[in-house]
């Protein structure tokens, strides 16, 4: 149990490196890109970046399905079946990528003219760039699937060594090319070339699995069907999730106007960036939890409790910082007038992010049992009530109402996931109940503390909490830090 916990923490640190380094480069290089490309071309470049991520939905959840199946089979001692599984998954993803490329290419003129309303002066560049993006989708999907296999094998150091240069090139390459050309097609072609190189590297790593040398089973239809069944429910969550997270800004814009959108989206983006740490822990927790649940429920319970502590401890001072000093930070960054409207929203959203932190481990635990259908059904059940409440709250209370509804949905989502976690795996019931109670208590505690008027008082609370968190985290992570650089 201790070994599994330490492995998760070490893998989470590597995963964090793979996510954080590209993010820091993005912050550093975006001003240069804006200056060299201009607002319109930079806006199109951000759409292309987003398209690479959003069009990955065409993988039908096979990346996460491969992670689940590989970790499960390794835990069950069925490692000899993984070669055929990887070959089946990669072949399926290649076909899905080709289909996605054809579909995106076919609708490109409509996307450019109708959806994104690209000015006529940039129409040709935008069409060419989207066609290049469409052609790169097979590389994107197959690479994502093979990285999912590495996650299942818990090779997070290797993943970080791939993701850091890949993520860095997404910003370094356009920034470098922008010094000699402003052509968006050239920049997109460079990004596509990097994706192709990454795919070649992964194919070389997995050449035995992809070509199934010596494996008589070949490309198994059963493996593909099993992956698609699990991945299909992952896709439902991946489609509904962005609606639950991002559709509030569209309702605010339609009902309250674009100025109100700015008051809401700015703190929302700040708060959402805090989730890079929970994402790193979750990525590492998926294969480990799958393996522990399949062989040792007591070990799974210890793993869930320890991972939950790390996520909450990490997020607590960060969300407190936003909730305590939202007005001061926004006044300094943008303006006092902007902060007057936006700071209350930031406080509520920070509370919602902290609540969401308590839901992370239940979400992963449910999927690790193989019940991706349950998390998808929970998201589907939340969708219509959330949208109805959102419309009503925005009409009545504006951006404050939208933030309050988002917080309420985060609470309901956490309770439902904790209930589902206890139902499908009773051995994890204690962890689920603790998360549900502590998550509910965190909201009034954080919002009440944020009302302290004295700047010094808020600063003192934050310092004390941070010191306690640092001490607790050092105790939790010391064994994992000592293992940095070792492969499992």
C-alpha positions in Angstrom: 0.0 0.0 0.0 2.8 2.4 0.9 4.6 1.5 -2.3 1.5 2.2 -4.4 0.9 5.5 -2.7 4.5 6.6 -3.2 4.4 5.6 -6.8 1.3 7.6 -7.4 2.8 10.7 -5.8 6.0 10.3 -7.8 4.1 9.8 -11.0 1.9 12.9 -10.2 5.1 15.0 -9.8 6.2 13.9 -13.3 2.8 14.5 -14.7 2.8 18.0 -13.2 6.1 18.7 -14.9 4.6 17.6 -18.2 1.7 20.0 -17.7 3.3 23.0 -16.0 6.3 23.6 -18.3 4.2 24.2 -21.4 1.9 26.4 -19.5 4.7 28.6 -18.2 6.1 28.9 -21.8 2.6 29.9 -23.0 2.5 32.7 -20.5 6.0 33.9 -21.5 5.5 33.6 -25.3 2.0 34.8 -25.9 2.9 38.5 -25.8 5.5 37.9 -28.6 3.0 35.9 -30.7 0.3 38.6 -30.3 2.8 41.3 -31.3 4.1 39.4 -34.3 0.9 37.8 -35.7 -1.6 40.5 -34.8 -4.9 40.0 -33.0 -6.8 38.2 -35.9 -4.1 35.7 -36.7 -3.4 35.0 -33.0 -7.1 34.5 -32.4 -7.1 31.9 -35.2 -4.0 30.2 -33.8 -5.7 29.8 -30.4 -8.6 28.2 -32.2 -6.2 25.8 -33.9 -4.6 25.0 -30.5 -8.1 24.4 -29.1 -9.1 22.4 -32.1 -6.2 19.9 -31.5 -7.7 19.3 -28.1 -11.4 19.4 -28.9 -11.2 17.3 -32.0 -9.5 14.6 -29.9 -13.1 13.8 -28.8 -13.1 11.7 -32.0 -11.0 9.1 -30.2 -14.3 8.0 -28.5 -12.5 7.7 -25.2 -10.1 5.0 -26.4 -7.1 6.8 -24.7 -8.6 6.4 -21.3 -9.9 3.0 -22.1 -6.4 1.8 -23.1 -5.1 3.2 -19.7 -7.8 1.3 -17.9 -7.3 -2.0 -19.7 -3.5 -2.0 -19.7 -3.4 -1.3 -15.9 -6.1 -3.9 -15.2 -4.4 -6.6 -17.3 -1.0 -5.9 -15.7 -2.5 -6.2 -12.2 -4.2 -9.5 -13.2 -1.0 -10.9 -14.6 -2.2 -10.9 -18.2 0.6 -8.8 -19.6 1.0 -11.1 -22.6 -2.3 -9.9 -24.0 -1.3 -6.2 -24.1 0.5 -6.4 -27.4 -2.7 -7.3 -29.3 -4.7 -4.8 -27.2 -2.3 -2.0 -28.2 -2.4 -3.0 -31.9 -6.2 -3.1 -31.9 -6.5 0.2 -30.1 -3.9 1.9 -32.4 -5.6 0.6 -35.5 -9.0 1.7 -34.3 -7.7 5.2 -33.5 -6.0 5.4 -36.9 -9.3 4.7 -38.6 -11.2 7.1 -36.3 -8.5 9.8 -37.0 -8.9 9.3 -40.7 -12.7 9.6 -40.4 -12.3 12.7 -38.2 -9.9 14.3 -40.7 -12.3 13.8 -43.6 -15.3 15.2 -41.6 -13.3 18.2 -40.3 -12.0 18.8 -43.8 -15.5 18.7 -45.3 -16.9 21.2 -42.9 -13.9 23.5 -42.8 -15.4 26.1 -45.2 -18.5 26.3 -43.0 -16.5 26.5 -39.8 -14.3 29.3 -41.1 -17.2 31.4 -42.6 -20.2 30.6 -40.3 -19.0 29.4 -37.0 -15.8 31.5 -36.4 -16.8 34.3 -38.8 -13.2 34.8 -40.0 -12.7 38.1 -41.9 -12.4 37.7 -45.6 -8.8 38.9 -45.6 -7.8 35.8 -43.6 -10.3 33.4 -45.1 -7.8 31.5 -47.3 -5.2 31.2 -44.5 -7.8 29.9 -42.1 -9.1 27.3 -44.6 -5.6 26.1 -45.4 -4.7 25.9 -41.7 -7.8 23.9 -40.8 -7.2 21.4 -43.6 -3.7 20.9 -42.3 -5.2 20.4 -38.8 -7.7 17.9 -40.3 -4.8 15.9 -42.0 -2.9 15.7 -38.7 -5.8 14.2 -36.7 -4.8 10.5 -37.2 -1.4 11.4 -35.7 -3.0 13.2 -32.8 -5.4 10.4 -32.0 -3.0 7.5 -32.3 -0.4 9.4 -30.2 -2.9 10.2 -27.5 -3.8 6.5 -27.4 -0.2 5.3 -27.1 0.4 7.8 -24.3 -2.7 6.3 -22.6 -0.9 2.9 -22.8 2.2 4.5 -21.2 -0.1 5.8 -18.4 -1.5 2.3 -17.9 2.1 1.0 -17.6 2.7 3.9 -15.1 5.6 5.3 -17.2 5.0 8.9 -16.3 8.7 9.9 -16.4 8.7 8.8 -20.1 5.4 10.6 -20.7 6.9 13.8 -19.2 9.9 13.5 -21.4 7.5 13.4 -24.4 5.0 16.0 -23.2 7.5 18.7 -22.2 9.0 19.1 -25.7 5.7 18.5 -27.4 3.9 21.1 -25.3 6.9 23.5 -25.5 7.0 23.2 -29.3 3.3 24.2 -29.5 4.5 27.7 -28.4 8.2 27.8 -29.2 7.7 26.7 -32.8 5.0 29.3 -33.7 7.0 32.0 -31.8 10.2 31.1 -33.7 8.4 30.9 -37.1 6.6 34.2 -36.5 10.0 35.9 -36.6 10.3 35.1 -40.3 6.7 34.7 -41.5 3.2 35.6 -40.3 1.6 32.8 -42.4 -0.8 30.8 -40.3 -0.6 27.9 -42.7 3.2 27.7 -42.1 2.7 27.8 -38.3 0.1 25.1 -38.5 2.2 22.9 -40.7 5.0 23.2 -38.2 2.7 22.1 -35.4 1.5 19.1 -37.5 5.1 18.1 -38.2 5.9 18.0 -34.5 2.9 15.8 -34.0 4.1 13.5 -36.7 7.6 13.3 -35.1 6.0 12.4 -31.7 4.0 9.7 -33.4 7.1 8.2 -35.0 8.9 8.2 -31.6 5.9 6.4 -30.0 5.6 3.9 -32.9 9.3 3.0 -32.4 8.7 2.5 -28.7 5.7 0.3 -29.3 6.8 -1.4 -32.6 6.5 -4.9 -31.1 2.9 -4.2 -29.9 1.8 -2.4 -33.0 3.1 -5.1 -35.4 2.1 -8.0 -33.0 5.2 -10.0 -33.7 4.8 -13.5 -32.7 1.2 -13.0 -31.5 -1.2 -15.2 -33.3 -4.3 -13.3 -32.1 -3.5 -10.4 -34.4 -5.8 -7.5 -34.4 -8.6 -8.6 -32.1 -12.2 -7.5 -32.7 -13.0 -8.4 -29.1 -10.3 -6.0 -27.8 -11.6 -3.2 -30.0 -15.2 -3.8 -28.9 -14.2 -3.8 -25.2 -12.2 -0.5 -25.7 -15.1 1.2 -27.5 -17.7 0.1 -24.9 -15.7 1.7 -22.0 -14.5 4.6 -24.1 -18.0 5.4 -25.4 -19.1 6.4 -21.9 -15.9 8.4 -21.4 -16.8 10.3 -24.6 -20.3 11.1 -23.1 -18.6 12.7 -20.1 -16.1 14.5 -22.4 -18.9 16.0 -24.4 -21.2 16.9 -21.5 -18.3 18.1 -19.3 -17.4 21.2 -21.4 -21.1 22.1 -21.6 -21.3 22.1 -17.8 -18.1 24.1 -17.5 -18.2 26.6 -20.4 -21.8 27.2 -21.4 -22.4 29.6 -18.6 -20.4 32.3 -20.5 -22.7 31.9 -23.6 -25.8 32.4 -21.5 -24.3 35.4 -19.8 -23.4 36.9 -23.1 -26.9 36.3 -24.5 -28.7 37.6 -21.5 -26.4 40.2 -19.8 -24.1 41.2 -22.6 -20.4 40.9 -23.5 -19.2 43.2 -20.8 -20.7 40.9 -18.2 -19.0 37.9 -19.9 -15.6 39.6 -19.2 -16.5 40.1 -15.5 -17.3 36.3 -15.3 -14.8 34.6 -17.6 -11.7 36.4 -16.2 -12.0 35.0 -12.7 -13.2 31.7 -14.1 -10.1 31.3 -16.2 -7.9 32.2 -13.2 -9.6 29.6 -11.1 -9.6 26.9 -13.8 -5.8 27.3 -14.2 -5.4 26.1 -10.6 -6.7 22.6 -11.6 -3.3 21.7 -13.2 -2.2 20.1 -9.9 -5.4 17.9 -9.4 -5.1 16.9 -13.1 -1.6 15.7 -12.5 -2.6 13.6 -9.5 -5.6 12.2 -11.3 -3.5 11.1 -14.3 -1.2 9.2 -12.0 -4.1 7.8 -9.9 -6.1 6.2 -12.8 -3.8 3.2 -13.4 -2.8 2.8 -9.8 -6.4 2.8 -8.6 -7.4 0.4 -11.3 -4.7 -2.0 -10.3 -5.4 -1.8 -6.5 -9.1 -2.2 -6.9 -8.6 -5.4 -8.9 -6.4 -7.0 -6.3 -6.5 -5.3 -2.9 -9.5 -3.2 -1.8 -7.8 -2.2 1.4 -4.9 -0.9 -0.6 -7.3 1.0 -2.8 -8.9 2.6 0.2 -5.5 3.8 1.5 -4.6 5.1 -2.0 -7.9 7.0 -2.3 -7.5 8.6 1.1 -3.9 9.6 0.6 -4.4 11.0 -2.9 -7.5 12.9 -1.8 -5.4 14.5 1.0 -2.7 15.6 -1.4 -5.2 17.1 -3.9 -7.1 19.0 -1.1 -4.0 20.1 0.7 -2.5 21.5 -2.5 -5.7 23.3 -3.6 -6.6 24.8 -0.2 -4.1 27.6 -0.1 -4.5 28.4 -3.8 -8.3 28.7 -3.6 -7.9 30.7 -0.3 -5.5 33.1 -2.1 -8.1 33.8 -4.8 -11.0 34.1 -2.4 -9.1 36.3 0.1 -7.4 38.7 -2.3 -9.6 38.6 -5.5 -10.4 42.3 -5.3 -6.7 43.3 -4.7 -5.4 41.1 -7.4 -8.0 42.1 -10.0 -7.5 45.8 -9.2 -3.8 45.5 -9.7 -4.0 43.3 -12.8 -6.9 45.1 -14.6 -8.6 48.0 -12.8 -10.5 48.8 -9.5 -13.7 49.2 -11.4 -13.4 45.8 -13.0 -12.5 44.2 -9.7 -15.7 45.7 -8.1 -17.8 43.6 -10.5 -15.5 40.5 -10.8 -14.2 39.9 -7.3 -17.4 38.5 -5.8 -17.6 36.1 -8.7 -14.0 35.0 -8.1 -14.7 34.2 -4.5 -17.7 32.0 -5.3 -15.9 30.2 -8.1 -12.9 29.6 -5.8 -15.2 27.9 -3.4 -16.6 25.8 -6.2 -13.2 24.8 -7.3 -12.4 23.6 -3.8 -15.6 21.6 -3.7 -14.7 20.1 -7.1 -11.4 19.0 -5.6 -13.2 16.7 -3.2 -14.9 15.0 -6.2 -11.7 14.1 -8.0 -10.9 10.9 -6.2 -14.6 9.5 -6.3 -14.7 10.3 -10.1 -11.5 8.3 -10.7 -12.5 5.5 -8.4 -15.8 4.9 -10.2 -14.1 4.8 -13.6 -11.3 2.5 -12.2 -14.0 -0.1 -11.3 -15.0 0.0 -14.9 -18.2 2.0 -14.4 -17.5 4.9 -16.7 -21.2 4.6 -17.6 -22.1 5.8 -14.1 -20.0 9.0 -14.2 -21.5 9.7 -17.7 -25.1 9.2 -16.4 -24.4 11.5 -13.5 -23.3 14.3 -15.9 -26.3 13.7 -18.1 -28.6 13.9 -15.1 -27.1 17.2 -14.1 -27.2 18.8 -17.5 -30.8 20.0 -18.0 -31.4 21.1 -14.4 -28.2 23.0 -14.4 -28.9 24.8 -17.7 -32.4 25.7 -16.5 -31.2 27.1 -13.2 -28.4 28.9 -15.0 -30.8 30.8 -17.3 -33.0 31.8 -14.4 -30.2 32.9 -12.2 -28.4 35.0 -14.9 -31.7 36.8 -15.7 -32.3 37.5 -12.0 -28.8 38.1 -10.5 -26.4 38.4 -13.5 -22.9 37.0 -13.1 -23.3 36.5 -9.3 -26.2 34.2 -10.1 -24.2 32.2 -12.7 -21.3 31.7 -10.2 -23.7 30.6 -7.4 -25.4 28.0 -9.7 -22.0 26.7 -10.8 -21.1 26.3 -7.1 -24.4 24.6 -6.4 -23.8 22.2 -9.3 -20.3 21.4 -8.0 -21.8 20.5 -4.6 -24.4 18.2 -6.2 -21.8 16.6 -8.5 -19.5 15.9 -5.5 -22.3 14.4 -3.5 -23.5 12.2 -6.4 -20.0 11.0 -7.1 -19.3 10.2 -3.5 -22.6 8.3 -3.3 -21.8 6.3 -6.4 -18.2 5.6 -5.2 -19.6 4.1 -1.9 -22.3 2.1 -3.9 -20.0 0.5 -6.5 -17.1 -0.1 -4.0 -18.3 -0.3 -0.4 -14.7 -0.7 0.8 -14.2 2.9 -0.3 -17.4 4.1 1.5 -15.5 5.7 4.4 -13.4 7.8 2.0 -16.5 8.8 0.1 -18.4 9.9 3.2 -15.4 11.9 4.4 -15.2 13.7 1.1 -18.9 14.5 1.0 -18.9 16.0 4.5 -15.6 17.9 4.3 -16.5 19.2 0.8 -19.8 20.6 2.1 -18.2 22.2 5.1 -15.5 23.8 3.0 -17.9 26.1 1.2 -19.2 28.1 4.2 -15.8 28.1 5.9 -14.0 29.6 2.8 -16.7 32.1 2.0 -17.0 33.2 5.7 -13.2 33.6 6.0 -13.2 35.6 2.8 -15.4 38.3 4.4 -12.7 39.3 6.9 -12.2 43.0 6.1 -8.7 43.4 7.4 -6.0 42.7 4.8 -3.6 41.7 7.6 -6.1 39.3 9.0 -6.7 37.6 5.7 -2.9 37.4 5.1 -2.3 35.9 8.5 -5.0 33.2 8.0 -3.4 32.4 4.6 0.1 32.2 6.0 -0.9 29.9 8.8 -2.9 27.6 6.5 -0.1 27.5 4.0 2.5 26.6 6.7 0.3 23.8 7.9 -0.2 22.5 4.4 3.5 22.7 3.5 4.3 20.6 6.6 1.6 18.1 5.9 2.6 17.8 2.2 6.3 17.3 3.0 5.4 14.4 5.3 3.1 13.0 2.6 5.5 13.4 -0.4 8.9 12.8 1.1 9.0 9.1 0.2 7.8 9.8 -3.3 10.3 12.7 -3.8 13.1 10.3 -2.8 12.1 8.0 -5.7 12.2 10.7 -8.4 14.0 9.3 -11.4 13.2 5.6 -10.7 10.8 3.8 -13.0 8.3 1.4 -11.4 
